[in-house]
Amino acid sequence: MSQTPSTEGTPLTGRRIIVGLSGGIACYKVAGLVSALVQGGADVTVAMTDSAMHFVGPTTFQALTGRPVYTSRWEHIEAHDPQHVSLARSADLMLIAPATMDMIARLATGRADDVVSLIVAAIDRVRRPVLVAPSMNTAMYCQPATQRNIAQLEADGFTVIPPSSGWQACRTEGVGRLPEPAELMEAVVAALPAARDA
């Protein structure tokens, strides 16, 4: 007889985590991460840009989390307050993975014109860490604009998770791969003490 693994006392137990996906092929990796976070005891909410839904459907994440998936700036699923404000206030941490070149540019310039960047805009990053995991073709990652925008995010208090190197979907090798779910999980757990002390 199978037993449900105990999550009592794990670093993730009871932690409220938002995972935001922007549109890249690496979206498929995030399903494994979300599953692991839930199995670790976290309460996970997923938000997806329109582009992200071209790679993985919201139904996948609704099944993994048992919670609604946010795909529009205009949704009001669980709160009377503006949804992005309610989500931002309730979260212990937000992770954006994959963070595309476009998403990084949006965040670095303070735009809030999709559901993911809108939630980020409402988060007090002094109290609630926001982790950004870049994922893109190596040429895009190495562009001066991308590097400037990443530096700006770090200056603004975001935690940037360095991408991995290796084979990419564009059939080249180089830096820009989304880290594996286990590495992303380590980064989330490492950032949570700051959230817990808030």
N, CA, C and O of each residue as an XYZ file, in Angstrom:
792
protein
N       0.842     -1.185      0.000
C       0.000      0.000      0.000
C       0.881      1.239      0.000
O       1.783      1.361      0.828
N       0.623      2.163     -0.928
C       1.427      3.378     -0.982
C       0.977      4.349      0.091
O      -0.196      4.389      0.464
N       1.907      5.116      0.571
C       1.618      6.108      1.582
C       2.009      7.482      1.068
O       2.978      7.633      0.323
N       1.230      8.491      1.484
C       1.566      9.858      1.118
C       2.776     10.296      1.927
O       2.758     10.178      3.152
N       3.839     10.804      1.278
C       5.013     11.215      2.033
C       4.688     12.366      2.974
O       3.913     13.260      2.632
N       5.286     12.337      4.160
C       5.073     13.410      5.129
C       5.866     14.641      4.728
O       7.030     14.552      4.337
N       5.210     15.797      4.831
C       5.894     17.055      4.544
C       6.074     17.876      5.813
O       6.524     19.021      5.763
N       5.720     17.285      6.949
C       5.808     18.027      8.203
C       7.260     18.389      8.504
O       8.145     17.534      8.485
N       7.485     19.655      8.776
C       8.812     20.094      9.194
C       9.795     20.336      8.074
O      10.951     20.652      8.357
N       9.401     20.206      6.804
C      10.333     20.494      5.720
C      10.430     22.012      5.533
O       9.529     22.735      5.957
N      11.499     22.508      4.909
C      11.630     23.964      4.712
C      10.494     24.564      3.902
O      10.247     25.768      3.975
N       9.798     23.732      3.127
C       8.735     24.233      2.267
C       7.352     24.169      2.910
O       6.394     24.729      2.376
N       7.241     23.495      4.042
C       5.929     23.286      4.649
C       5.211     24.599      4.919
O       5.709     25.460      5.645
N       4.036     24.736      4.326
C       3.218     25.911      4.560
C       3.681     27.172      3.850
O       3.047     28.219      3.986
N       4.767     27.100      3.099
C       5.263     28.278      2.376
C       4.368     28.541      1.169
O       3.967     27.610      0.471
N       4.063     29.793      0.932
C       3.202     30.198     -0.182
C       4.086     30.755     -1.291
O       4.695     31.815     -1.152
N       4.139     30.023     -2.382
C       5.061     30.340     -3.472
C       4.276     30.582     -4.755
O       3.391     29.807     -5.117
N       4.616     31.668     -5.430
C       4.067     31.936     -6.762
C       5.133     31.592     -7.790
O       6.279     32.025     -7.671
N       4.763     30.823     -8.786
C       5.657     30.507     -9.899
C       5.084     31.170    -11.142
O       3.956     30.884    -11.544
N       5.870     32.062    -11.752
C       5.448     32.746    -12.967
C       6.223     32.226    -14.163
O       7.450     32.139    -14.120
N       5.523     31.883    -15.217
C       6.159     31.367    -16.429
C       5.991     32.355    -17.570
O       4.892     32.852    -17.817
N       7.096     32.639    -18.270
C       7.024     33.367    -19.533
C       7.365     32.397    -20.658
O       7.759     31.260    -20.401
N       7.215     32.846    -21.906
C       7.156     31.919    -23.024
C       8.462     31.396    -23.558
O       9.079     32.028    -24.415
N       8.894     30.259    -23.069
C      10.083     29.605    -23.590
C       9.916     28.099    -23.557
O       9.096     27.579    -22.801
N      10.685     27.398    -24.369
C      10.589     25.937    -24.431
C      10.845     25.302    -23.073
O      10.361     24.202    -22.808
N      11.601     25.977    -22.204
C      11.925     25.424    -20.895
C      10.725     25.364    -19.950
O      10.851     24.871    -18.830
N       9.569     25.857    -20.383
C       8.364     25.740    -19.549
C       8.120     24.292    -19.120
O       7.598     24.044    -18.033
N       8.502     23.331    -19.982
C       8.235     21.932    -19.637
C       8.968     21.517    -18.368
O       8.478     20.666    -17.625
N      10.142     22.108    -18.106
C      10.891     21.765    -16.892
C      10.179     22.236    -15.631
O      10.325     21.634    -14.568
N       9.416     23.305    -15.749
C       8.818     23.919    -14.579
C       7.710     23.041    -13.997
O       7.403     23.134    -12.809
N       7.116     22.197    -14.823
C       6.117     21.266    -14.305
C       6.734     20.354    -13.245
O       6.114     20.100    -12.213
N       7.935     19.867    -13.489
C       8.607     19.026    -12.503
C       8.934     19.779    -11.233
O       8.814     19.237    -10.135
N       9.348     21.028    -11.377
C       9.643     21.849    -10.208
C       8.388     22.084     -9.378
O       8.409     21.923     -8.158
N       7.292     22.465    -10.038
C       6.044     22.726     -9.317
C       5.591     21.473     -8.574
O       5.160     21.557     -7.424
N       5.683     20.321     -9.216
C       5.326     19.066     -8.554
C       6.180     18.838     -7.312
O       5.664     18.451     -6.263
N       7.483     19.076     -7.428
C       8.378     18.878     -6.287
C       8.080     19.851     -5.153
O       8.141     19.475     -3.982
N       7.757     21.100     -5.488
C       7.415     22.083     -4.463
C       6.165     21.661     -3.699
O       6.112     21.753     -2.472
N       5.159     21.196     -4.442
C       3.916     20.749     -3.810
C       4.180     19.537     -2.929
O       3.688     19.465     -1.803
N       4.955     18.583     -3.438
C       5.269     17.393     -2.640
C       6.063     17.752     -1.393
O       6.013     17.039     -0.391
N       6.805     18.873     -1.457
C       7.560     19.320     -0.294
C       6.723     20.065      0.733
O       7.229     20.452      1.786
N       5.450     20.267      0.433
C       4.567     20.910      1.394
C       4.225     22.352      1.097
O       3.516     22.987      1.878
N       4.715     22.893     -0.023
C       4.438     24.290     -0.357
C       3.038     24.436     -0.946
O       2.497     23.511     -1.552
N       2.478     25.608     -0.753
C       1.213     25.996     -1.366
C       1.583     26.824     -2.598
O       1.990     27.979     -2.469
N       1.446     26.243     -3.779
C       1.975     26.841     -5.009
C       0.847     27.389     -5.880
O      -0.144     26.708     -6.144
N       1.021     28.628     -6.316
C       0.122     29.261     -7.274
C       0.923     29.574     -8.533
O       2.037     30.090     -8.450
N       0.364     29.266     -9.685
C       1.058     29.469    -10.956
C       0.375     30.582    -11.752
O      -0.852     30.649    -11.825
N       1.190     31.446    -12.344
C       0.723     32.469    -13.274
C       1.494     32.293    -14.577
O       2.692     32.012    -14.562
N       0.801     32.459    -15.706
C       1.405     32.214    -17.012
C       1.096     33.347    -17.976
O      -0.039     33.819    -18.043
N       2.105     33.782    -18.725
C       1.854     34.737    -19.800
C       1.193     34.021    -20.977
O       1.176     32.792    -21.040
N       0.654     34.802    -21.899
C       0.065     34.215    -23.103
C       1.089     33.356    -23.840
O       0.770     32.270    -24.325
N       2.316     33.852    -23.918
C       3.356     33.110    -24.644
C       3.675     31.786    -23.968
O       3.918     30.790    -24.648
N       3.680     31.761    -22.645
C       3.976     30.518    -21.923
C       2.965     29.439    -22.256
O       3.309     28.258    -22.316
N       1.714     29.837    -22.473
C       0.663     28.848    -22.746
C       0.811     28.203    -24.111
O       0.123     27.224    -24.401
N       1.691     28.725    -24.960
C       1.977     28.064    -26.227
C       2.867     26.840    -26.033
O       2.966     25.994    -26.922
N       3.509     26.746    -24.880
C       4.450     25.653    -24.621
C       3.888     24.597    -23.663
O       4.095     23.401    -23.867
N       3.177     25.040    -22.620
C       2.548     24.125    -21.661
C       1.193     24.719    -21.296
O       1.073     25.930    -21.112
N       0.177     23.871    -21.190
C      -1.158     24.365    -20.898
C      -1.403     24.603    -19.414
O      -0.795     23.932    -18.580
N      -2.275     25.539    -19.066
C      -2.606     25.804    -17.667
C      -3.157     24.585    -16.937
O      -2.971     24.445    -15.728
N      -3.840     23.695    -17.677
C      -4.424     22.513    -17.038
C      -3.356     21.664    -16.368
O      -3.609     21.057    -15.327
N      -2.169     21.614    -16.951
C      -1.069     20.850    -16.341
C      -0.768     21.363    -14.947
O      -0.621     20.577    -14.011
N      -0.676     22.680    -14.801
C      -0.316     23.247    -13.505
C      -1.487     23.255    -12.533
O      -1.286     23.187    -11.321
N      -2.696     23.336    -13.048
C      -3.855     23.225    -12.163
C      -3.914     21.829    -11.565
O      -4.230     21.669    -10.386
N      -3.609     20.817    -12.374
C      -3.599     19.447    -11.866
C      -2.498     19.235    -10.834
O      -2.706     18.547     -9.834
N      -1.332     19.820    -11.072
C      -0.201     19.627    -10.158
C      -0.384     20.356     -8.829
O       0.043     19.860     -7.787
N      -1.018     21.537     -8.861
C      -1.137     22.363     -7.661
C      -2.474     22.221     -6.951
O      -2.579     22.491     -5.755
N      -3.498     21.794     -7.688
C      -4.835     21.772     -7.115
C      -5.410     23.164     -6.929
O      -6.343     23.359     -6.150
N      -4.852     24.133     -7.646
C      -5.269     25.530     -7.505
C      -5.499     26.150     -8.885
O      -4.983     25.652     -9.886
N      -6.277     27.241     -8.938
C      -6.447     27.930    -10.219
C      -5.107     28.445    -10.750
O      -4.201     28.758     -9.979
N      -5.000     28.525    -12.061
C      -3.823     29.076    -12.719
C      -4.216     30.443    -13.289
O      -5.243     30.568    -13.957
N      -3.410     31.445    -13.028
C      -3.712     32.812    -13.454
C      -3.088     33.078    -14.819
O      -1.878     32.940    -14.999
N      -3.924     33.457    -15.768
C      -3.463     33.661    -17.138
C      -3.836     35.039    -17.681
O      -3.512     35.356    -18.826
N      -4.505     35.854    -16.886
C      -4.948     37.164    -17.345
C      -4.818     38.187    -16.225
O      -4.996     37.866    -15.050
N      -4.507     39.411    -16.602
C      -4.458     40.505    -15.628
C      -5.820     40.820    -15.046
O      -5.914     41.476    -14.009
N      -6.866     40.369    -15.692
C      -8.216     40.790    -15.322
C      -8.947     39.763    -14.479
O     -10.100     39.987    -14.109
N      -8.306     38.638    -14.163
C      -8.976     37.602    -13.377
C      -9.108     38.000    -11.914
O      -8.209     38.610    -11.335
N     -10.235     37.646    -11.337
C     -10.470     37.808     -9.899
C     -11.058     36.494     -9.407
O     -12.274     36.348     -9.291
N     -10.194     35.559     -9.123
C     -10.638     34.203     -8.822
C     -10.935     34.019     -7.339
O     -11.952     33.422     -6.985
N     -10.068     34.519     -6.473
C     -10.182     34.179     -5.061
C     -10.286     35.374     -4.123
O     -10.436     35.176     -2.917
N     -10.214     36.598     -4.619
C     -10.135     37.748     -3.720
C     -11.010     38.887     -4.208
O     -11.267     39.030     -5.403
N     -11.463     39.699     -3.253
C     -12.204     40.908     -3.599
C     -11.232     42.032     -3.979
O     -11.565     42.891     -4.795
N     -10.030     42.023     -3.386
C      -9.006     42.995     -3.759
C      -8.548     42.703     -5.185
O      -8.764     41.604     -5.694
N      -7.915     43.682     -5.827
C      -7.302     43.364     -7.124
C      -6.441     42.108     -6.996
O      -5.634     41.989     -6.074
N      -6.620     41.174     -7.932
C      -6.016     39.856     -7.769
C      -4.494     39.909     -7.628
O      -3.922     39.176     -6.820
N      -3.830     40.774     -8.414
C      -2.372     40.824     -8.335
C      -1.913     41.321     -6.970
O      -0.880     40.880     -6.466
N      -2.669     42.230     -6.370
C      -2.312     42.736     -5.040
C      -2.508     41.652     -3.995
O      -1.655     41.453     -3.130
N      -3.629     40.952     -4.075
C      -3.908     39.880     -3.120
C      -2.852     38.782     -3.187
O      -2.367     38.312     -2.157
N      -2.500     38.378     -4.400
C      -1.477     37.337     -4.550
C      -0.124     37.816     -4.029
O       0.577     37.074     -3.340
N       0.238     39.041     -4.354
C       1.535     39.578     -3.934
C       1.634     39.655     -2.415
O       2.689     39.371     -1.850
N       0.557     40.030     -1.756
C       0.581     40.158     -0.295
C       0.625     38.812      0.410
O       1.169     38.697      1.508
N       0.056     37.801     -0.217
C      -0.035     36.506      0.455
C       1.190     35.623      0.232
O       1.382     34.642      0.951
N       2.017     35.960     -0.752
C       3.147     35.090     -1.099
C       4.318     35.269     -0.150
O       4.562     36.365      0.357
N       5.044     34.178      0.086
C       6.321     34.236      0.790
C       7.465     34.472     -0.189
O       8.503     35.023      0.177
N       7.267     34.049     -1.437
C       8.338     34.116     -2.439
C       7.717     33.955     -3.815
O       6.704     33.273     -3.973
N       8.332     34.590     -4.817
C       7.924     34.366     -6.207
C       9.136     33.971     -7.024
O      10.221     34.534     -6.873
N       8.934     32.998     -7.890
C       9.967     32.549     -8.827
C       9.446     32.736    -10.239
O       8.331     32.318    -10.553
N      10.250     33.366    -11.100
C       9.903     33.493    -12.505
C      10.836     32.575    -13.286
O      12.043     32.804    -13.361
N      10.242     31.523    -13.868
C      11.031     30.529    -14.594
C      10.125     29.854    -15.627
O       9.070     29.334    -15.265
N      10.508     29.853    -16.878
C      11.668     30.546    -17.419
C      11.421     32.050    -17.541
O      10.303     32.494    -17.803
N      12.478     32.809    -17.346
C      12.428     34.256    -17.566
C      13.106     34.532    -18.908
O      14.328     34.445    -19.029
N      12.299     34.863    -19.906
C      12.821     35.097    -21.244
C      13.503     36.462    -21.330
O      13.434     37.267    -20.402
N      14.155     36.699    -22.450
C      14.777     38.000    -22.702
C      13.736     39.112    -22.581
O      13.998     40.161    -21.992
N      12.556     38.868    -23.144
C      11.490     39.867    -23.104
C      10.995     40.098    -21.673
O      10.798     41.243    -21.267
N      10.794     39.031    -20.911
C      10.327     39.194    -19.536
C      11.350     39.949    -18.688
O      10.983     40.805    -17.883
N      12.618     39.633    -18.868
C      13.666     40.336    -18.121
C      13.648     41.822    -18.463
O      13.801     42.668    -17.582
N      13.460     42.141    -19.751
C      13.384     43.546    -20.159
C      12.167     44.233    -19.542
O      12.259     45.386    -19.121
N      11.044     43.547    -19.483
C       9.846     44.107    -18.862
C      10.105     44.437    -17.395
O       9.797     45.536    -16.932
N      10.667     43.485    -16.677
C      10.900     43.681    -15.250
C      11.920     44.788    -15.005
O      11.773     45.575    -14.070
N      12.956     44.848    -15.843
C      14.019     45.842    -15.637
C      13.529     47.257    -15.894
O      14.089     48.219    -15.368
N      12.480     47.384    -16.708
C      11.970     48.722    -17.033
C      10.664     49.038    -16.310
O      10.048     50.074    -16.560
N      10.244     48.150    -15.419
C       9.071     48.421    -14.602
C       7.745     48.261    -15.304
O       6.744     48.819    -14.855
N       7.705     47.511    -16.398
C       6.434     47.288    -17.082
C       5.595     46.267    -16.322
O       6.123     45.412    -15.612
N       4.286     46.373    -16.483
C       3.368     45.474    -15.780
C       2.171     45.184    -16.679
O       1.022     45.369    -16.277
N       2.450     44.727    -17.901
C       1.391     44.572    -18.888
C       1.058     43.125    -19.216
O       0.458     42.846    -20.254
N       1.440     42.210    -18.345
C       0.970     40.828    -18.425
C       0.781     40.354    -16.985
O       1.210     41.031    -16.050
N       0.148     39.207    -16.799
C      -0.213     38.782    -15.447
C       1.015     38.548    -14.564
O       0.972     38.839    -13.368
N       2.106     38.030    -15.129
C       3.294     37.745    -14.324
C       3.971     39.028    -13.863
O       4.241     39.195    -12.674
N       4.248     39.934    -14.796
C       4.919     41.182    -14.411
C       4.020     42.046    -13.524
O       4.522     42.817    -12.706
N       2.707     41.929    -13.676
C       1.792     42.688    -12.830
C       1.863     42.219    -11.377
O       1.862     43.036    -10.457
N       1.923     40.915    -11.177
C       2.070     40.389     -9.809
C       3.403     40.841     -9.224
O       3.466     41.269     -8.071
N       4.471     40.746    -10.021
C       5.784     41.177     -9.549
C       5.751     42.640     -9.119
O       6.347     43.007     -8.106
N       5.058     43.470     -9.887
C       5.010     44.904     -9.598
C       4.379     45.185     -8.238
O       4.668     46.213     -7.625
N       3.523     44.286     -7.760
C       2.821     44.502     -6.493
C       3.538     43.891     -5.290
O       3.073     44.042     -4.160
N       4.654     43.209     -5.510
C       5.367     42.545     -4.418
C       6.364     43.492     -3.763
O       7.110     44.196     -4.444
N       6.367     43.501     -2.438
C       7.379     44.220     -1.665
C       8.611     43.317     -1.596
O       8.673     42.397     -0.780
N       9.595     43.591     -2.467
C      10.742     42.690     -2.577
C      11.680     42.769     -1.378
O      12.564     41.925     -1.238
N      11.509     43.752     -0.519
C      12.300     43.805      0.710
C      11.873     42.678      1.647
O      12.694     42.114      2.370
N      10.583     42.358      1.627
C      10.037     41.347      2.532
C       9.799     40.006      1.867
O       9.786     38.970      2.532
N       9.608     40.022      0.544
C       9.250     38.802     -0.180
C      10.180     38.646     -1.382
O      10.045     39.377     -2.363
N      11.108     37.716     -1.318
C      12.077     37.572     -2.416
C      11.415     37.245     -3.749
O      10.437     36.499     -3.810
N      11.966     37.815     -4.807
C      11.556     37.465     -6.168
C      12.790     36.925     -6.885
O      13.776     37.637     -7.077
N      12.717     35.651     -7.278
C      13.814     34.986     -7.966
C      13.522     34.956     -9.457
O      12.389     34.711     -9.871
N      14.543     35.203    -10.257
C      14.402     35.239    -11.713
C      15.400     34.242    -12.303
O      16.599     34.315    -12.034
N      14.886     33.309    -13.112
C      15.737     32.282    -13.722
C      15.764     32.491    -15.237
O      14.879     32.004    -15.940
N      16.768     33.210    -15.749
C      16.843     33.445    -17.193
C      16.930     32.144    -17.987
O      17.549     31.171    -17.557
N      16.296     32.155    -19.150
C      16.353     30.996    -20.041
C      16.144     31.473    -21.467
O      15.086     32.005    -21.803
N      17.154     31.281    -22.303
C      17.063     31.738    -23.693
C      18.273     31.244    -24.476
O      19.225     30.710    -23.906
N      18.219     31.429    -25.777
C      19.343     31.134    -26.661
C      20.590     31.875    -26.172
O      20.491     32.989    -25.658
N      21.747     31.263    -26.331
C      22.974     31.847    -25.794
C      23.279     33.219    -26.392
O      23.791     34.094    -25.693
N      22.972     33.420    -27.680
C      23.212     34.728    -28.292
C      22.314     35.782    -27.650
O      22.741     36.916    -27.437
N      21.079     35.411    -27.343
C      20.158     36.343    -26.691
C      20.611     36.656    -25.273
O      20.530     37.799    -24.824
N      21.089     35.633    -24.571
C      21.550     35.837    -23.198
C      22.771     36.757    -23.161
O      22.916     37.565    -22.244
N      23.636     36.632    -24.151
C      24.881     37.410    -24.166
C      24.711     38.812    -24.747
O      25.657     39.599    -24.734
N      23.537     39.134    -25.249
C      23.320     40.480    -25.790
C      23.596     41.531    -24.706
O      23.215     41.328    -23.553
N      24.243     42.638    -25.048
C      24.479     43.695    -24.063
C      23.200     44.156    -23.376
O      23.210     44.444    -22.179
N      22.101     44.228    -24.116
C      20.840     44.671    -23.513
C      20.394     43.709    -22.421
O      19.948     44.135    -21.356
N      20.515     42.407    -22.687
C      20.113     41.416    -21.676
C      20.999     41.524    -20.450
O      20.512     41.487    -19.320
N      22.297     41.657    -20.669
C      23.205     41.757    -19.529
C      22.958     43.037    -18.728
O      23.039     43.017    -17.500
N      22.661     44.138    -19.399
C      22.302     45.373    -18.691
C      21.035     45.189    -17.873
O      20.947     45.638    -16.730
N      20.057     44.525    -18.473
C      18.786     44.331    -17.775
C      18.936     43.403    -16.571
O      18.307     43.627    -15.537
N      19.752     42.376    -16.694
C      20.002     41.490    -15.553
C      20.699     42.258    -14.435
O      20.355     42.100    -13.264
N      21.670     43.081    -14.788
C      22.358     43.899    -13.785
C      21.372     44.846    -13.100
O      21.468     45.088    -11.897
N      20.431     45.377    -13.872
C      19.428     46.271    -13.293
C      18.520     45.522    -12.327
O      18.182     46.038    -11.262
N      18.128     44.310    -12.695
C      17.301     43.506    -11.792
C      18.019     43.260    -10.472
O      17.423     43.388     -9.402
N      19.279     42.914    -10.546
C      20.043     42.670     -9.317
C      20.143     43.941     -8.489
O      20.025     43.892     -7.265
N      20.359     45.078     -9.139
C      20.420     46.356     -8.422
C      19.086     46.699     -7.780
O      19.042     47.377     -6.754
N      17.992     46.229     -8.387
C      16.658     46.509     -7.876
C      16.201     45.520     -6.806
O      15.087     45.625     -6.293
N      17.063     44.560     -6.472
C      16.731     43.650     -5.384
C      16.199     42.297     -5.789
O      15.800     41.512     -4.928
N      16.181     42.000     -7.081
C      15.812     40.658     -7.523
C      16.988     39.711     -7.284
O      18.143     40.139     -7.271
N      16.692     38.433     -7.098
C      17.725     37.399     -7.047
C      17.735     36.691     -8.398
O      16.748     36.062     -8.778
N      18.839     36.791     -9.117
C      18.945     36.174    -10.440
C      19.681     34.845    -10.306
O      20.807     34.793     -9.812
N      19.032     33.774    -10.751
C      19.628     32.434    -10.723
C      20.394     32.242    -12.028
O      19.777     32.259    -13.093
N      21.704     32.062    -11.989
C      22.468     31.957    -13.239
C      22.005     30.780    -14.090
O      21.728     29.706    -13.555
N      21.917     30.963    -15.394
C      21.531     29.849    -16.265
C      22.652     28.835    -16.395
O      23.815     29.121    -16.112
N      22.273     27.643    -16.831
C      23.240     26.580    -17.062
C      23.763     26.647    -18.499
O      23.227     27.369    -19.340
N      24.814     25.883    -18.754
C      25.356     25.758    -20.108
C      25.053     24.364    -20.636
O      24.920     23.410    -19.869
N      24.946     24.260    -21.953
C      24.713     22.953    -22.561
C      23.933     23.068    -23.848
O      23.833     24.141    -24.443
N      23.374     21.928    -24.275
C      22.636     21.836    -25.523
C      21.324     22.596    -25.399
O      20.623     22.480    -24.394
N      20.996     23.375    -26.429
C      19.783     24.178    -26.416
C      18.836     23.744    -27.526
O      19.234     23.091    -28.490
N      17.570     24.125    -27.363
C      16.547     23.722    -28.330
C      16.839     24.244    -29.733
O      16.374     23.671    -30.718
N      17.611     25.332    -29.829
C      17.957     25.891    -31.148
C      19.122     25.133    -31.795
O      19.665     25.562    -32.813
N      19.492     24.011    -31.195
C      20.534     23.118    -31.724
C      21.915     23.746    -31.701
O      22.729     23.542    -32.602
N      22.156     24.509    -30.655
C      23.483     25.038    -30.396
C      23.830     24.716    -28.951
O      22.979     24.272    -28.180
N      25.071     24.940    -28.598
C      25.493     24.760    -27.211
C      25.969     26.084    -26.670
O      26.567     26.884    -27.389
N      25.701     26.312    -25.397
C      26.153     27.548    -24.774
C      25.382     27.832    -23.503
O      24.567     27.021    -23.063
N      25.643     28.988    -22.915
C      24.976     29.386    -21.693
C      23.575     29.900    -22.017
O      23.365     30.507    -23.067
N      22.625     29.664    -21.128
C      21.266     30.135    -21.332
C      20.199     29.110    -20.995
O      19.009     29.427    -21.011
N      20.607     27.877    -20.687
C      19.630     26.841    -20.346
C      19.027     27.099    -18.964
O      19.729     27.528    -18.048
N      17.743     26.840    -18.819
C      17.120     26.895    -17.502
C      17.724     25.802    -16.637
O      17.795     24.652    -17.069
N      18.167     26.135    -15.406
C      18.680     25.080    -14.526
C      17.651     23.979    -14.310
O      16.450     24.190    -14.481
N      18.136     22.808    -13.933
C      17.242     21.687    -13.685
C      16.369     21.965    -12.460
O      16.746     22.767    -11.605
N      15.198     21.307    -12.365
C      14.297     21.543    -11.236
C      14.957     21.430     -9.867
O      14.632     22.202     -8.965
N      15.873     20.486     -9.694
C      16.530     20.332     -8.394
C      17.347     21.573     -8.037
O      17.379     21.982     -6.876
N      18.006     22.174     -9.032
C      18.769     23.398     -8.773
C      17.851     24.573     -8.448
O      18.149     25.380     -7.567
N      16.743     24.660     -9.160
C      15.782     25.726     -8.875
C      15.192     25.552     -7.477
O      14.981     26.525     -6.752
N      14.930     24.299     -7.114
C      14.402     24.017     -5.774
C      15.387     24.478     -4.705
O      14.981     25.073     -3.707
N      16.671     24.209     -4.901
C      17.691     24.643     -3.944
C      17.690     26.155     -3.794
O      17.820     26.672     -2.685
N      17.543     26.864     -4.902
C      17.531     28.327     -4.854
C      16.313     28.840     -4.103
O      16.410     29.806     -3.347
N      15.172     28.202     -4.306
C      13.949     28.602     -3.593
C      14.098     28.376     -2.113
O      13.783     29.262     -1.318
N      14.574     27.207     -1.723
C      14.729     26.882     -0.296
C      15.730     27.840      0.347
O      15.522     28.285      1.476
N      16.819     28.161     -0.365
C      17.834     29.073      0.187
C      17.281     30.468      0.401
O      17.710     31.171      1.316
N      16.320     30.884     -0.441
C      15.756     32.234     -0.318
C      14.657     32.315      0.728
O      14.342     33.406      1.203
N      14.064     31.182      1.099
C      12.908     31.206      2.006
C      13.187     31.732      3.406
O      12.294     32.364      3.969
N      14.358     31.522      4.019
C      14.549     32.089      5.371
C      14.294     33.582      5.440
O      13.749     34.066      6.432
N      14.675     34.326      4.406
C      14.412     35.761      4.389
C      12.912     36.011      4.389
O      12.429     36.932      5.047
N      12.173     35.181      3.646
C      10.727     35.342      3.623
C      10.143     34.984      4.978
O       9.221     35.651      5.448
N      10.661     33.949      5.609
C      10.125     33.487      6.884
C      10.322     34.513      7.978
O       9.508     34.615      8.896
N      11.407     35.281      7.885
C      11.710     36.280      8.912
C      10.972     37.590      8.695
O      11.020     38.487      9.537
N      10.280     37.698      7.546
C       9.632     38.988      7.216
C       8.496     39.298      8.176
O       7.845     40.335      8.048
